[in-house]
């Protein structure tokens, strides 16, 4: 049976372990040739070995996703090794959790570099490649798949750096979709809830997300998320762009973003002392947002 990604080529960042490794394995099982990007080359090689042993196509790439020039090498390798590039799956990430009052500049900068800039670099080079093909009159069916988080959609206590970066990724996805559709490129983001190296490092999360021993449905298996991403990377998903999804277990849902309400309009300037009246009316009308994680 032919997989839904047969003949397509993907770069998966942070694919040496956790969600990234699951994404790479699922993509390869669906017929995709995969560039397994990770700065941990031994871990990436282990994923490649697993894929190739199963009859799939994959290669290791150790480009630094935070370094613009170096990240170009991942795109060049995909094209040189497999003849084309169709999908960039931005997955790589790190945590530097700290309450905002105690957060250091280095902790802030690291998260912004790996998550937000990391989502820019390879995607930028891929878009230049796809735009060039489009201008030459060649058909383009490109995919950018970004990784956001519930922390970025609702906020998360003790993760102001991570939440800010993930919120930025959601906004970046909307812009990419609006700007790049003319070239045959879609952009979507997914907020995953699954068992990873980062969740395993938190004892209470590790216990809640552990694999069931009775063989029942593994709700937090990373492959549950990977299957959605594989579909988003397929030719079948060409009509889906500018969406933010949440994926957990067998549940897939769309995330509603910020929306402008009807508001209160007096048709004239408000005096500062009068704003309180308008504010009371606004707050009485609002639909409350989801609570910040941990609050």
C-alpha positions as CSV (number, residue, x, y, z in Angstrom):
1,X,0.0,0.0,0.0
2,X,1.4,3.4,-1.0
3,X,1.8,5.9,1.8
4,X,0.3,9.4,1.6
5,X,3.8,11.0,1.4
6,X,5.2,8.8,-1.4
7,X,7.7,10.7,-3.5
8,X,7.8,13.7,-1.1
9,X,10.9,15.0,0.7
10,X,10.9,16.5,4.2
11,X,13.3,18.2,6.6
12,X,12.4,17.5,10.2
13,X,14.3,19.5,12.8
14,X,15.1,18.2,16.3
15,X,14.5,14.7,14.9
16,X,17.1,12.9,17.0
17,X,14.5,12.1,19.7
18,X,11.1,12.6,21.2
19,X,8.4,14.1,18.9
20,X,10.9,14.8,16.1
21,X,12.0,11.2,15.9
22,X,8.4,10.0,15.9
23,X,7.6,12.5,13.1
24,X,10.6,11.3,11.0
25,X,9.7,7.6,11.4
26,X,6.0,8.2,10.6
27,X,6.9,10.4,7.6
28,X,9.3,7.8,6.3
29,X,6.8,5.0,6.8
30,X,4.4,7.0,4.6
31,X,6.9,7.0,1.8
32,X,8.7,10.4,2.5
33,X,12.4,10.8,2.2
34,X,13.5,12.5,5.4
35,X,16.4,14.8,6.3
36,X,16.8,14.1,10.0
37,X,18.1,17.3,11.4
38,X,19.6,17.4,14.9
39,X,22.8,18.8,16.5
40,X,23.1,15.5,18.3
41,X,24.4,13.6,15.3
42,X,24.6,10.2,17.1
43,X,20.9,10.5,18.1
44,X,20.0,11.5,14.5
45,X,22.0,8.6,13.1
46,X,20.1,6.2,15.3
47,X,16.8,7.5,13.9
48,X,18.2,7.2,10.3
49,X,19.4,3.7,10.9
50,X,16.0,2.7,12.2
51,X,14.3,4.2,9.1
52,X,16.6,2.7,6.6
53,X,16.4,-0.7,8.3
54,X,12.7,-0.6,7.8
55,X,13.2,0.2,4.1
56,X,12.7,4.0,4.3
57,X,14.9,6.8,3.0
58,X,16.7,9.2,5.4
59,X,19.9,11.0,6.0
60,X,21.4,12.9,9.0
61,X,21.8,16.6,8.9
62,X,23.5,18.6,11.7
63,X,22.8,22.1,10.5
64,X,22.4,24.7,13.3
65,X,18.8,25.9,12.9
66,X,19.6,29.1,14.8
67,X,22.4,30.0,12.3
68,X,20.9,31.4,9.1
69,X,23.8,30.5,6.7
70,X,24.3,27.0,8.2
71,X,20.6,26.2,8.0
72,X,20.7,26.6,4.3
73,X,22.8,23.3,4.2
74,X,19.7,21.3,5.3
75,X,17.8,22.6,2.2
76,X,20.8,22.0,-0.1
77,X,21.2,18.4,1.3
78,X,17.5,17.6,0.7
79,X,17.7,18.7,-2.9
80,X,21.1,17.1,-3.6
81,X,20.2,13.7,-1.9
82,X,16.6,13.3,-2.8
83,X,16.0,15.6,-5.8
84,X,13.5,18.1,-4.3
85,X,12.0,19.5,-1.1
86,X,8.3,19.6,-0.2
87,X,8.0,19.9,3.6
88,X,9.8,21.8,6.3
89,X,8.6,20.5,9.7
90,X,10.0,22.8,12.4
91,X,10.0,20.8,15.6
92,X,13.3,21.5,17.5
93,X,13.1,23.2,20.8
94,X,14.5,23.5,24.3
95,X,13.2,24.7,27.7
96,X,14.6,27.3,30.1
97,X,11.8,27.5,32.6
98,X,11.9,30.2,35.2
99,X,9.4,32.6,36.9
100,X,9.5,35.9,35.1
101,X,10.9,37.9,38.1
102,X,13.9,35.5,38.2
103,X,14.5,35.0,34.5
104,X,17.9,35.9,33.0
105,X,18.6,37.5,29.7
106,X,20.4,34.3,28.6
107,X,17.4,32.2,29.4
108,X,15.2,34.5,27.4
109,X,17.5,34.7,24.4
110,X,18.1,31.0,24.2
111,X,14.4,30.2,23.9
112,X,13.9,33.0,21.3
113,X,16.8,31.7,19.3
114,X,15.9,28.0,19.2
115,X,12.2,28.3,18.9
116,X,11.4,31.6,17.1
117,X,14.5,32.1,15.0
118,X,14.8,28.4,14.6
119,X,11.4,28.4,12.9
120,X,12.5,31.2,10.6
121,X,15.9,30.0,9.2
122,X,15.3,26.8,7.3
123,X,11.8,27.9,6.3
124,X,13.2,31.1,4.8
125,X,15.7,29.1,2.6
126,X,12.9,26.6,1.6
127,X,10.6,29.5,0.6
128,X,13.4,31.0,-1.6
129,X,13.7,27.6,-3.3
130,X,9.9,27.2,-3.8
131,X,9.5,30.8,-4.9
132,X,12.2,30.3,-7.5
133,X,10.4,27.2,-8.8
134,X,7.1,29.1,-9.0
135,X,8.7,32.0,-10.9
136,X,10.1,29.4,-13.4
137,X,6.6,28.1,-13.9
138,X,7.1,24.9,-12.1
139,X,4.3,23.4,-10.0
140,X,5.0,23.9,-6.2
141,X,3.2,22.0,-3.4
142,X,5.3,23.2,-0.4
143,X,4.4,22.7,3.2
144,X,5.6,24.6,6.3
145,X,4.5,22.8,9.5
146,X,5.3,24.7,12.7
147,X,5.2,23.6,16.3
148,X,3.5,25.9,18.8
149,X,2.2,25.0,22.2
150,X,-0.7,25.5,24.6
151,X,1.7,27.6,26.5
152,X,1.8,30.0,23.6
153,X,-1.9,30.0,23.0
154,X,-3.0,30.5,26.7
155,X,0.2,31.4,28.6
156,X,2.0,29.2,31.1
157,X,3.2,30.0,34.6
158,X,7.0,29.8,34.9
159,X,7.4,29.8,31.1
160,X,7.1,33.4,29.9
161,X,10.0,33.0,27.5
162,X,8.7,29.7,26.0
163,X,5.1,31.0,25.9
164,X,6.2,34.2,24.1
165,X,8.1,32.3,21.5
166,X,5.3,29.8,20.9
167,X,2.8,32.6,20.6
168,X,5.2,34.2,18.1
169,X,5.3,31.0,16.1
170,X,1.5,30.9,15.9
171,X,1.4,34.5,14.6
172,X,4.3,33.7,12.2
173,X,2.2,30.8,10.8
174,X,-0.7,33.1,10.0
175,X,1.6,35.5,8.2
176,X,3.3,32.7,6.3
177,X,0.0,31.3,5.1
178,X,-1.3,34.7,4.0
179,X,1.9,35.7,2.1
180,X,3.0,32.4,0.6
181,X,-0.1,30.9,-0.8
182,X,0.6,32.6,-4.1
183,X,3.6,30.4,-4.5
184,X,1.8,27.1,-3.8
185,X,3.0,27.0,-0.1
186,X,0.8,26.2,2.9
187,X,1.7,27.0,6.5
188,X,0.0,25.4,9.5
189,X,1.0,25.0,13.2
190,X,0.3,22.2,15.7
191,X,0.3,22.4,19.5
192,X,1.1,18.8,20.5
193,X,0.4,17.1,23.8
194,X,2.5,14.0,23.9
195,X,5.2,12.1,25.7
196,X,8.7,13.6,25.0
197,X,12.0,14.0,26.6
198,X,10.9,17.4,28.0
199,X,7.8,16.0,29.6
200,X,9.6,13.0,30.9
201,X,11.9,15.3,32.8
202,X,9.0,16.6,34.9
203,X,8.0,13.8,37.4
204,X,4.3,14.5,37.6
205,X,4.0,14.8,33.8
206,X,6.1,11.7,33.3
207,X,3.7,9.7,35.5
208,X,0.6,11.1,33.9
209,X,1.9,10.5,30.3
210,X,3.5,7.1,30.8
211,X,2.8,4.3,28.4
212,X,0.0,2.0,29.6
213,X,1.3,-1.5,30.6
214,X,-2.0,-3.3,29.7
215,X,-1.6,-2.7,25.9
216,X,-4.6,-0.2,25.8
217,X,-4.5,2.9,23.6
218,X,-1.4,4.9,24.3
219,X,-3.0,8.3,24.6
220,X,0.3,10.3,24.9
221,X,2.3,8.4,22.2
222,X,4.0,11.0,20.0
223,X,2.9,9.1,16.9
224,X,-0.6,10.3,17.6
225,X,0.6,13.8,16.7
226,X,2.9,12.7,13.9
227,X,0.0,11.1,12.0
228,X,-1.7,14.5,11.8
229,X,1.5,16.2,10.6
230,X,2.0,13.5,7.9
231,X,-1.5,14.3,6.5
232,X,-0.8,18.1,6.6
233,X,2.4,17.4,4.6
234,X,0.6,15.4,2.0
235,X,-0.8,16.6,-1.4
236,X,-4.3,16.0,0.0
237,X,-3.8,19.0,2.4
238,X,-3.2,21.6,-0.2
239,X,-6.4,23.4,0.8
240,X,-5.6,23.7,4.5
241,X,-3.4,26.7,5.4
242,X,-3.2,29.3,8.2
243,X,-4.6,27.0,10.8
244,X,-3.4,26.2,14.3
245,X,-4.3,22.7,15.6
246,X,-4.1,21.0,18.9
247,X,-3.4,17.2,18.9
248,X,-3.6,14.9,21.9
249,X,-4.3,11.2,21.8
250,X,-7.1,10.6,19.3
251,X,-8.4,14.2,19.5
252,X,-7.7,16.9,16.9
253,X,-9.1,20.4,17.3
254,X,-8.8,23.8,15.7
255,X,-7.7,26.7,17.9
256,X,-9.6,30.0,17.7
257,X,-7.4,33.0,17.7
258,X,-7.8,36.6,18.9
259,X,-11.0,38.1,17.6
260,X,-12.2,41.7,17.6
261,X,-15.4,42.1,19.6
262,X,-18.3,44.5,18.8
263,X,-16.9,46.8,21.5
264,X,-18.3,50.0,22.9
265,X,-18.4,53.0,20.5
266,X,-19.8,56.4,21.6
267,X,-19.0,58.0,18.3
268,X,-16.9,60.6,20.0
269,X,-13.7,60.9,22.2
270,X,-13.8,59.3,25.6
271,X,-12.5,61.4,28.5
272,X,-10.1,59.4,30.8
273,X,-12.6,59.6,33.6
274,X,-15.3,58.1,31.4
275,X,-13.3,55.0,30.4
276,X,-14.3,53.1,33.5
277,X,-17.9,53.0,32.3
278,X,-16.9,51.6,28.9
279,X,-14.6,49.1,30.6
280,X,-17.3,47.7,32.8
281,X,-19.5,47.2,29.7
282,X,-16.7,45.6,27.7
283,X,-15.8,43.1,30.5
284,X,-19.5,42.2,31.0
285,X,-19.7,41.3,27.4
286,X,-16.5,39.3,27.0
287,X,-16.2,35.6,26.5
288,X,-13.5,34.6,29.0
289,X,-10.3,33.2,27.6
290,X,-8.9,29.9,28.6
291,X,-7.0,30.0,31.9
292,X,-3.2,30.4,31.8
293,X,-1.6,27.0,32.4
294,X,-0.7,26.6,36.0
295,X,-2.9,29.4,37.3
